[in-house]
Amino acid sequence: MTSANQTLFEKSQQLIPGGVNSPVRAFRSVGGTPIFFKKGLGSKLWDVDGKEYIDYINSWGPMIVGHAHPDVISAVQAVAANSLSFGAPTGLELEMAALINKLVPSMEQVRLVSSGTEATMSAIRVARGFTGRNKLVKFEGCYHGHSDALLVKAGSGLLTFGEPSSAGVPAEVAAHTLTLEYNNTQQLKELFAKAGDEIACVIIEPVVGNMNLVVPHTEFLQTLRELCTQHGAVLIFDEVMTGFRVHLGGAQALYGIKPDMTTLGKVIGGGLPVGAFGGRKDIMQCLAPLGAVYQAGTLSGNPVAVTAGLETLKLIQAPDFHAKLAAKTKKLIDGLVAAAKEAGVVFSAQSVGGMFGLYFSEQCPSSFAEVMQTNKENFNQFFHSMLDAGIYLGPSAFEAGFVSAAHTDDDIAFTLAAAKKAFLAIANR
Ligand SMILES: *Cc1c(COP(=O)(O)O)cnc(C)c1O
């Protein structure tokens, strides 16, 4: 019998490229059919065939208080009744700006947008407008949304101009983007020595969640901060994923490093489309209508989306919210490492706050090159064993995982029991 899921996927492929509205959803990396969902509650999801899952994707981070939290849902319902959009300012936007400024004080001024992609794209434009420079520096394996200048990989040879990593991006656009290795302090110093005064900005995931989880060496981040200050380059922390997730104040609070600008997304919308960028007032004042840098959005600061975000941010300010989330995530990680060891499978794992990384390698990787060396075949087998058991992990060896406040001790015990079997199956393959 064909499942409802299979039918939906087959029909979707006729009308939607690859059957999905964002590529990683397609399961291309792990093989098989993507799951179509119809309901979520707390830590659980139900697919269109009625199968239940424990969710470790959490919509790639936003559902940090769990799915369909009653406070979030009722606030959204109430505000929706007053119209879905005005295209004019509301007090909710001020409330959000004030809250962002309180939780992430380096964001002296803020502008709201509708996605992480828009936030990073706009932050870079402001940084270029502010400095009058063109060059943009990013790091291999970091993802900052799908705007042209950011879909760039390192060119041949160290410190050369970038090459587009996607068709449809002009080489001229990519030429302004320089890509360095994450956690490589030496390379960073070399670039700044050579071209520091031409660099408009450096954008970085202060904890990377888009090449699986990679944590920064503190000295790498500190050197980056010093070099940007010395050369007048704008340091942008892309905290679209880490913001409100690794710490209430984001990775910048966790590592004690103050960027010039920050981008937010994911958690800040609580599951609805919200992004934000902000930072030093002197930089943000370059934006229209005050300054010469243009940026706009019909639905920016949308009242319903902002309300979902505000309610979520209220909940995560509960005492010890992040300490509890981090402890729960650590418990999951420790259990997985123990289960792999018992089965004799080469495996490592780590967590930062409510984010985690699983690697089929001896040690946790610290760069894109090292992530690429992890055992993908083992990951894919593990992924499918877990999925069969009702555990929904990111469908790629190159994605981080997410725990929410709604995950219970029982969820973790259930997950670890399934993992034990999955590791044994790998050992016996
Ligand atoms: C998800 C993500 C983005 C892109 O956000 P979208 O809302 O998908 O456009 C940008 N940067 C980082 C670090 C992300 O994790």
The ligand as an SDF file (V2000), in Angstrom:
LIG
                    3D

 15 15  0  0  0  0  0  0  0  0999 V2000
   19.2760   29.6810    8.8810 C   0  0  0  0  0  0  0  0  0  0  0  0
   20.4360   30.5990    8.7700 C   0  0  0  0  0  0  0  0  0  0  0  0
   20.4490   31.7000    7.8900 C   0  0  0  0  0  0  0  0  0  0  0  0
   19.3600   31.9230    6.8860 C   0  0  0  0  0  0  0  0  0  0  0  0
   18.1400   32.1970    7.4710 O   0  0  0  0  0  0  0  0  0  0  0  0
   16.7970   31.9960    6.5990 P   0  0  0  0  0  0  0  0  0  0  0  0
   15.7190   32.4370    7.5230 O   0  0  0  0  0  0  0  0  0  0  0  0
   16.7470   30.5630    6.2260 O   0  0  0  0  0  0  0  0  0  0  0  0
   16.9240   32.8880    5.4130 O   0  0  0  0  0  0  0  0  0  0  0  0
   21.5090   32.5760    7.9530 C   0  0  0  0  0  0  0  0  0  0  0  0
   22.5220   32.3880    8.8170 N   0  0  0  0  0  0  0  0  0  0  0  0
   22.5630   31.3390    9.6650 C   0  0  0  0  0  0  0  0  0  0  0  0
   23.6910   31.2030   10.6010 C   0  0  0  0  0  0  0  0  0  0  0  0
   21.5280   30.4040    9.6490 C   0  0  0  0  0  0  0  0  0  0  0  0
   21.5990   29.3530   10.4720 O   0  0  0  0  0  0  0  0  0  0  0  0
  1  2  1  0
  2  3  1  0
  2 14  2  0
  3  4  1  0
  3 10  2  0
  4  5  1  0
  5  6  1  0
  6  7  2  0
  6  8  1  0
  6  9  1  0
 10 11  1  0
 11 12  2  0
 12 13  1  0
 12 14  1  0
 14 15  1  0
M  END
$$$$
